[in-house]
Amino acid sequence: MQNIDTYDFSGKKAIVRVDFNVPLDENLQITDDTRIRAAMPTLKKIISSGGSLIIMSHLGRPAGVDDRLSLRHLLPCIEKYLGIPVQFAGDCQKADKQASELKPGEALLLENLRFYAEEEGKPRGKFGSDEEKAQAKAALKESQKAFTAKLASYADCYVNDAFGTAHRAHASTALIAAYFPDDKMFGYLMEAEIKALDKVLGNPERPLTVILGGAKVSTKIGIIEHLLDLADNMIIGGGMVYTFKKAMGGRIGKSLFEEDQMETALRILDKAKEKGVKLFLSASVVAAQTFDNDAATRIFPSDDIEDGWEGMDVSADCIEKWKDIILGSKTILWNGPVGVFELDNFAKGTLSVAKLIAKATENGAYSLVGGGDSVAALNKLGYADKVSYVSTGGGAMLEYLEGIELPGIKAIRG
Ligand code: AMP
């Protein structure tokens, strides 16, 4: 494995996997270019070191060639930030000539990798039987080798800067690395993400407080279990809480509830006790009778909610109790909203958590925030730069937090 800072790019062609999976509006205009900006340090470094760039990414989930998901729509934005013209290869498998003619300091963008099923290695379409599907999968595995080899043939070295897809073992995110045993490395974004996560998971300054929110226990169970081995405090809010409360014998009205997760919830409570982790489940909540922003509200203890009422957000009282824990932490990890954040009137708890984390960071704590809603809460307050690190990779970050070695990272480390 090489290092982007010390590798000699001079006269070399670098194929760089970035995550340019940006949102587009109906006029095919980019509505949030964060991901494109995030890749610029890596791309600029290669250009300024005398290398040339072959940039590759996916965009959306096409079922085949789909002009609305063409990376061509991103060219003006990429050129604006990179500050040089960028050529475009309209078929990522037919870029031999353009790639071979690239000169130092020049850049080429490949068309959406997912126009080919080979990128993901998942057969597309409907199959008559499981056997037919298995056959299609085996055939695709073979053609995936050729697909990957073609991409690799364009370049002298491989850089992976797509943290957002690092949990996928796709052609461009993992398989291609095998073609560059001595010339593969992480880009700056990937390095920064790994460093930030390791700062929390490795040897954090204590106390380490993990704040987890979100709708369901079932989607967070892996993270909760793994982090109970590491955390000093764990704060759990959001829809998840009610399954715990019901499992403990509480009354939760019509709050979100997963019957099949009751045992899991009890196991988590036992594990927290056994590990000496202080667990804080939102004790009192703001509830409504309808799932509506303008619904009338009442405060209930989270284990004694009247029939017909649904817990929607943590109460101000509850935030007051969490305040000392958050402000007393030296390391903080936050993922997931502690209420129905999409409805303004039930976003108060989540926004308060964001404010407390910013305050703790100002006081010297290290804070890592990830996940769409948590990051949106920071952005809503204009606080994105008031925490230590904002992770860009949703699914990838969650798997890393579960303690899973991500294929995109493993492929580079070898
Ligand atoms: P996740 O994707 O698991 O992080 O969950 C995020 C979703 O959880 C958001 O759409 C929130 O609206 C939802 N959520 C948070 N708290 C609650 C709650 N008390 N009741 C219902 N949904 C909630």
Residues whose N, C-alpha, C, O or C-beta is under 5 A from the ligand:
A	BS01	AMP	G213 G214 A215 K216 G238 G239 L256 G311 M312 D313 G336 P337 V338 G339 V340 F341 E342
